[in-house]
Amino acid sequence: MSEVHEVATLADFETIIEARRSYRVFDTEHEMPEEIVQKALEAALLSPNSSNMQMWEFIRVRSVEMRKKMVPILLNQSAAQTASEFVVVVGRANAWKERAAFNYNKLAEEYGETSDRFARVKQYYGKLMPMVYRSDAFGIIGRIRKVMASVIGLSKPMVREVGKSDILATIHGSNSLASMTFMYAMKAQGYDTCPLGGFDSVRLKKLLKLKGSDEVTMVIACGKGKPEGVWGKRHRVPYEKVVKTV
């Protein structure tokens, strides 16, 4: 029997969507409870992601010393100067072995290794994911994959975005989905965020001691937003301009 979950109404969700804004100024006098970010991150971990590979890592920067060091790296943006905490969303391209094994083992427990259903899992996480995610410093493996995809694509539909940069884009896409979930979860608890895409990635990776293959998707400033932290009304291109029906 499938699980039945009690869900909020669309109106409830729309309230959160309307209330969420990017705050550029936070209340430095307000002490944000530690569990607020933890709960929001727990929600973010439930986000959809490519092949359930979960190639993400979230680094919480809470100490005053580390936050001060990050401000110039974040180009002295006002949100960075006043945030109570930072969440750095990292794409871990070289975590594919660990994450593929995680899915393989979990599904082996769920389906049973002798089941017909697990045979597909064995093929997917045992062979396909390693083939898709394996890479090298020069991107040669990725270029070989792209040639193979082009050849196969001559006779049937085929995913063409299989190069090294394509895989990184997929990882950043999954991280962005998780980041949005996180920001909505923060707002649902009465707190605010500002996603920061402007930063010195080299200095940030060095400060956080990230691996060379790791890439930062974004830094999310968190705290209790002040009214002056919202810079004007929200402006969006009209629905009719950006939505097409075929």
GUPAMAR-115394 format. One line per field, with one value per residue (C-alpha): x negated, y negated, z; residue in one letter; residue number from 1. Coordinates in steps of 0.02 Angstrom, whole numbers, always signed. Last residue first. Layout:
BEGIN
east = [X:...]
north = [Y:...]
up = [Z:...]
rest = [A:...]
nr = [NUM:...]
This chain:
BEGIN
east = [-115:-90:-215:-254:-381:-295:-117:-166:-228:-414:-433:-458:-459:-442:-588:-753:-705:-833:-754:-620:-753:-778:-808:-952:-1028:-1150:-1150:-1312:-1295:-1341:-1516:-1619:-1719:-1849:-1993:-1937:-1867:-1969:-1833:-1952:-2035:-1869:-1813:-1974:-1959:-1771:-1784:-1601:-1444:-1310:-1233:-1062:-981:-884:-749:-671:-491:-495:-408:-536:-680:-589:-565:-750:-799:-683:-760:-935:-889:-829:-987:-1095:-1009:-1046:-1226:-1250:-1174:-1285:-1436:-1383:-1368:-1541:-1618:-1524:-1362:-1234:-1176:-1043:-987:-836:-869:-968:-1086:-1083:-1193:-1332:-1308:-1304:-1465:-1550:-1488:-1551:-1724:-1723:-1681:-1823:-1943:-1889:-2069:-2069:-1975:-1795:-1681:-1503:-1412:-1504:-1496:-1310:-1275:-1368:-1327:-1199:-1093:-1134:-1117:-959:-885:-923:-848:-675:-694:-728:-882:-966:-813:-703:-728:-896:-970:-891:-988:-1150:-1144:-1088:-1234:-1355:-1307:-1332:-1504:-1567:-1492:-1573:-1699:-1584:-1544:-1434:-1438:-1302:-1377:-1254:-1299:-1244:-1183:-1200:-1244:-1399:-1356:-1186:-1274:-1389:-1572:-1630:-1581:-1766:-1773:-1633:-1698:-1834:-1708:-1592:-1735:-1775:-1594:-1568:-1416:-1468:-1359:-1428:-1301:-1361:-1285:-1300:-1132:-1140:-951:-961:-968:-893:-723:-730:-714:-885:-819:-693:-833:-925:-777:-768:-954:-942:-809:-892:-1033:-913:-940:-1003:-936:-1049:-1126:-955:-982:-1005:-1006:-848:-799:-611:-501:-329:-243:-312:-267:-88:-79:-119:+25:+142:+88:+149:+32:+7:+54:-43:+29:-97:-70:+0]
north = [-1170:-1288:-1425:-1510:-1653:-1803:-1755:-1736:-1916:-1949:-1969:-2118:-2104:-2271:-2365:-2317:-2200:-2218:-2381:-2278:-2180:-1995:-1873:-1765:-1664:-1699:-1561:-1529:-1455:-1309:-1289:-1162:-1015:-933:-1024:-969:-1094:-1167:-1292:-1439:-1368:-1335:-1511:-1589:-1500:-1531:-1718:-1760:-1824:-1690:-1735:-1665:-1777:-1703:-1739:-1666:-1638:-1448:-1433:-1557:-1440:-1294:-1397:-1437:-1255:-1193:-1322:-1264:-1082:-1121:-1223:-1077:-964:-1090:-1112:-924:-921:-1066:-970:-821:-930:-1006:-832:-775:-675:-798:-697:-588:-471:-448:-310:-269:-416:-448:-296:-379:-548:-469:-374:-535:-623:-481:-493:-680:-645:-521:-651:-785:-834:-802:-638:-582:-441:-506:-427:-259:-241:-281:-153:-2:+41:-95:-61:+120:+176:+75:+161:+332:+270:+274:+455:+502:+598:+451:+411:+262:+148:+211:+215:+44:-28:+57:-6:-180:-200:-120:-250:-386:-326:-300:-465:-574:-643:-778:-848:-1000:-1117:-1225:-1343:-1385:-1547:-1603:-1756:-1864:-2049:-2073:-1938:-2016:-2183:-2110:-2128:-2033:-1863:-1828:-1993:-1931:-1752:-1789:-1877:-1727:-1613:-1714:-1736:-1547:-1481:-1426:-1277:-1173:-1082:-939:-881:-740:-669:-524:-508:-485:-676:-762:-789:-874:-774:-834:-1012:-971:-913:-1072:-1178:-1085:-1111:-1295:-1326:-1209:-1333:-1464:-1636:-1768:-1937:-2087:-2073:-2092:-2048:-2159:-2101:-1996:-1894:-1874:-1733:-1796:-1762:-1586:-1551:-1612:-1512:-1356:-1385:-1422:-1262:-1170:-1087:-900:-755:-605:-438:-298:-168:+0]
up = [-1439:-1292:-1255:-1090:-1083:-1158:-1112:-929:-921:-885:-697:-584:-394:-308:-234:-157:-16:+124:+181:+269:+367:+333:+474:+418:+277:+136:+6:-88:-261:-373:-302:-398:-330:-444:-361:-189:-66:+76:+124:+109:-48:-133:-92:-156:-324:-338:-314:-288:-375:-380:-212:-167:-36:+108:+235:+391:+446:+450:+281:+216:+260:+179:+21:+18:+43:-93:-210:-165:-194:-370:-399:-343:-470:-608:-549:-564:-738:-792:-727:-831:-986:-955:-953:-1108:-1103:-1169:-1321:-1240:-1378:-1490:-1617:-1775:-1798:-1611:-1581:-1680:-1596:-1423:-1458:-1514:-1357:-1247:-1326:-1291:-1109:-1092:-1162:-1039:-1002:-815:-831:-817:-760:-737:-883:-887:-698:-705:-843:-771:-590:-560:-714:-754:-574:-556:-709:-634:-471:-547:-599:-419:-362:-276:-170:-210:-59:+5:-170:-197:-51:-105:-285:-235:-113:-236:-367:-236:-184:-360:-420:-285:-409:-476:-304:-336:-186:-111:+18:+156:+241:+414:+508:+352:+370:+263:+139:+101:+74:-58:-11:-166:-94:-69:+26:+143:+161:+288:+399:+390:+440:+595:+647:+642:+549:+376:+334:+191:+85:-26:-187:-312:-258:-382:-382:-571:-588:-438:-358:-189:-28:+32:+27:+164:+279:+231:+288:+452:+483:+436:+568:+694:+731:+798:+717:+837:+783:+809:+635:+553:+372:+218:+36:+55:-96:-84:-25:+27:-140:-150:+32:+5:-156:-56:+63:-82:-167:-14:+109:+101:+213:+152:+104:+88:-47:+0]
rest = [V:T:K:V:V:K:E:Y:P:V:R:H:R:K:G:W:V:G:E:P:K:G:K:G:C:A:I:V:M:T:V:E:D:S:G:K:L:K:L:L:K:K:L:R:V:S:D:F:G:G:L:P:C:T:D:Y:G:Q:A:K:M:A:Y:M:F:T:M:S:A:L:S:N:S:G:H:I:T:A:L:I:D:S:K:G:V:E:R:V:M:P:K:S:L:G:I:V:S:A:M:V:K:R:I:R:G:I:I:G:F:A:D:S:R:Y:V:M:P:M:L:K:G:Y:Y:Q:K:V:R:A:F:R:D:S:T:E:G:Y:E:E:A:L:K:N:Y:N:F:A:A:R:E:K:W:A:N:A:R:G:V:V:V:V:F:E:S:A:T:Q:A:A:S:Q:N:L:L:I:P:V:M:K:K:R:M:E:V:S:R:V:R:I:F:E:W:M:Q:M:N:S:S:N:P:S:L:L:A:A:E:L:A:K:Q:V:I:E:E:P:M:E:H:E:T:D:F:V:R:Y:S:R:R:A:E:I:I:T:E:F:D:A:L:T:A:V:E:H:V:E:S:M]
nr = [246:245:244:243:242:241:240:239:238:237:236:235:234:233:232:231:230:229:228:227:226:225:224:223:222:221:220:219:218:217:216:215:214:213:212:211:210:209:208:207:206:205:204:203:202:201:200:199:198:197:196:195:194:193:192:191:190:189:188:187:186:185:184:183:182:181:180:179:178:177:176:175:174:173:172:171:170:169:168:167:166:165:164:163:162:161:160:159:158:157:156:155:154:153:152:151:150:149:148:147:146:145:144:143:142:141:140:139:138:137:136:135:134:133:132:131:130:129:128:127:126:125:124:123:122:121:120:119:118:117:116:115:114:113:112:111:110:109:108:107:106:105:104:103:102:101:100:99:98:97:96:95:94:93:92:91:90:89:88:87:86:85:84:83:82:81:80:79:78:77:76:75:74:73:72:71:70:69:68:67:66:65:64:63:62:61:60:59:58:57:56:55:54:53:52:51:50:49:48:47:46:45:44:43:42:41:40:39:38:37:36:35:34:33:32:31:30:29:28:27:26:25:24:23:22:21:20:19:18:17:16:15:14:13:12:11:10:9:8:7:6:5:4:3:2:1]
